[in-house]
Amino acid sequence: MPEQSNDYRVVVFGAGGVGKSSLVLRFVKGTFRDTYIPTVEDTYTQVISCDKSVCTLQITDTTGSHQFPAMQRLSISKGHAFILVYSITSRQSIEELKPIYQQILAIKGSVESIPIMLVGNKSDETAQREVESKEGEAQATAWKCAFMETSAKTNFNVKELFQELLALEKKRDMSLSIDGKRWGKQKRTDKLKGKCSVM
Amino acid sequence: MEFFYVGNHTWATMLGQNVRLQPVPIQSLSELERARLQEVALYHLEERELEFKISIPKETRKRRKSLRRRFDSFSKEKKERESAPKAFSIPLSQVIANDRAYKLQQDALKESRRDCLDLEASILRFRAEKRQFFNGNKALVGSASLTSGLSSPSANSVAPAPMLDAQSQSLSPTLQDNTSRGQRRGGLSVDSISDLVESQSRLLEALQLSHPAELELRKSAAEGRTQNKLSLNPIYRQVPRVLERCCSHIQTYGLQTVGIFRVGSSRKRVRQLREDFDRGVDVLLDEEHSVHDVAALLKEFLRDMPDPLLPRELYPAFLHANTLRDTDQLQYLQHLLYLLPPCNCDTLLRLLSLLSTVQSFAQDSIGTNEEEIPGNKMTAANLAVIFGPNLLQRERGGGGDVSPQALGMEDSTAIIGVTLMLIQNHKRLFMVSAELQQEVLMSLIQTDPDVIDYLLKRKLSGSHLTIDPDSGSEGRRDTGVSLDSLGLSSQSQSPLEPPSPLFPPDGRGGESSLSSEVFLNVLKLNQNRKARYGEVPPGKSIRHMRQFHSHHNLLSLSPSSPSSASFSRLHSQDSDSQDRRGVLGSFNLGGGRGSCSSLSSSSESSVWVRQTPQGESKPAPAANFWDFFTGKGSGSETVV
């Protein structure tokens, strides 16, 4: 278990080309570029409010193309929360999350208290859809984690994804805004109705 | 036929045949030349005086898990041991040996089946016709299967064909032959080995596959025996079957697949494929297989090699390439690649040529029918990101150190940079310049003079092969390698070997002095070799070195000449050879008659050198002007 530190580390996993970097960049920089460049590993930091103070949100964007088990284990053991991304246009990409989930389970022992979000990205590409929302939800239920569909391209549900993930952390009280304003739980649930389900 | 060096990387025979050394692919060099090239390259790398150690990597390393494995095999069932993986997670040379064993087994099968064929054919009096088929008749497959009645005779009955015609042309290089046959059969590496190899050189083949440990032995063994062990023919292409099959599959089906190598694969199917290859099954990859699975399998093969394709011990050396620029960088990388064991070298070239092909389909393009062909988006940079960490891994520290530092994450930019260079320049990088070939030959004269003729003969008969448009000399000249021997030798004056005054500029242009410089390099190289292998004490090795003079410079031979070798008059074997030298005025290798018996310390080996002045037709009168050098093992002077 990672120690309670001033960092809160979120690790983004997923197969190659599902849009991990696009999601992270959309959230961190608010931009989207239609490029096709594989990631080695990138980490972004952002200051957020946490337990009436501030802490650093560290988002680690991992590589999907070549999994070195050692690297993956390292990221998992250091991570506090996880985003598992697949592309709704590729059934294969959701299959590839399974061993990663198993790995998280094995290293963390239990996923009960660990915020994990299953994310179906590229929700704008409806014509190429291979994975229905229901299937994603079912998978999330099986994994006892949250689920959401997003589009980094159209900026759909991206900020919500990170907000929701932080809200899942019960040990700390975190929020993206640092001015102390909290997102009321009620309000968020309303807003995300139908798109986000917390299992 | 004897060759004389006439300068300018050109060797001539008495019959007026000329061999001008051309840049050639490293694969076309003989095993002996490649072994020597490793040393030449190492010498040039050491000249750079880098702060890390560079050495010629050994082909296999001690298996780290050997103890545990042994323990396992004791504690588990016997079948466990038999199911040791045949392709993945084992040293590359072992993979190739396994492929080879499988191939031999299949050959034996074919052999027996062919006997059956022969028998049946003779009974049916079809033998004569069958011969015709073997010689290229199109009806081969149909009638052969008719004849035999066996279930899968077509492939088997083709096999004898190369055997029949190969014997007549045993001397000619078989490389071109081989590539065309390889392509015909889909470029399967081990299969094409059998095509390449003439029946009589099976023995050579066996030699070439001998274990690396043996290679070490050979190197440290007495010099005189070296040439008997290392083959004078090119080594067959040592590419593991699994890698070759993956490469040709992707080249056939995956070039237009968006995100090839990046997009994920089915773990289950990849594991299945991996297990099949590991069991030694002859896996045929076809359109049934997903290109992403095959791509993942390929990456997994590279990733799981105990020592990566670019050996760990050269990791800092390869990363250093990033600090260099342009031609210097290319040349440096070339020298590093020459150090690789042949199997790594061949496999790397195969991989890089695939990656280069893949990246050439990265952009969208317009097809012949005006239709738009979507690119695969995998540029060389993208491929480098994905393959870099698979090719370059640093030495592992002890224990289970999994910090990002231990995993080499902080080097990733450099890793990717080098990999990108390799992909973009793979064609040039695997060529060997005329200058380096010359150095190799000069080095070989020192130790194995009797093989020079054979090697040059092979180059002569193969020279027409090197004129293919792809590897025309124009394109390769600009690597700047042509200057290397000059540049390096002028900056390489180590205290041990002071600058030689033997070759003052005589205004006759660079040709002769270039070769002289090359020769001096080689002298130093050979000295290095001896020092390294510790067969000759350093002090003594100087005496073993032969000096190289030209008659133009005879006067400048001062007693203070750098090497302690003393000079002596030409010791001519017979008047006949002297005549010949007089007529041809060239570099005569006495080695052809065995008069130059290399390093045996008591022998007086003589190699005569004359630098032919271009356009200056001064007939060289008598032996006075002949220059020579002699191995002064005993310290006695040899005088005519």
Contacts between the chains, C-beta under 8 A, distances in Angstrom:
chain1	res1	chain2	res2	distance
A	15	B	263	6.9
A	15	B	264	3.5
A	16	B	259	6.6
A	16	B	262	4.1
A	16	B	263	5.2
A	16	B	264	5.5
A	17	B	259	4.8
A	17	B	262	5.4
A	17	B	263	5.1
A	17	B	264	7.9
A	36	B	258	8.0
A	36	B	259	7.1
A	36	B	377	4.2
A	36	B	382	7.0
A	37	B	381	7.5
A	37	B	382	6.2
A	37	B	385	7.5
A	38	B	262	5.3
A	38	B	382	5.5
A	38	B	385	4.6
A	38	B	386	5.7
A	39	B	385	7.7
A	40	B	385	6.0
A	40	B	389	7.8
A	40	B	409	7.7
A	40	B	412	4.8
A	40	B	416	7.3
A	41	B	409	6.6
A	41	B	412	7.6
A	64	B	262	7.6
A	64	B	264	6.7
A	65	B	261	6.9
A	65	B	262	4.7
A	65	B	264	8.0
A	65	B	385	7.6
A	65	B	386	4.8
A	66	B	299	6.0
A	66	B	303	6.9
A	66	B	386	5.8
A	66	B	389	6.2
A	66	B	390	6.5
A	68	B	303	7.4
A	68	B	389	7.0
A	68	B	407	6.9
A	70	B	402	4.9
A	70	B	407	6.1
A	71	B	404	8.0
A	71	B	407	5.9
A	71	B	409	7.6
A	73	B	402	6.8
A	74	B	402	5.2
A	74	B	403	7.7
A	74	B	404	7.1
A	74	B	407	7.6
A	90	B	263	7.6
A	90	B	264	7.9
A	92	B	263	7.7
A	92	B	264	5.7
A	92	B	265	7.3
A	92	B	266	6.5
A	92	B	292	7.4
A	93	B	264	6.0
A	95	B	266	6.7
A	95	B	267	7.7
A	96	B	264	4.4
A	96	B	265	7.9
A	96	B	267	7.2
A	99	B	267	6.2
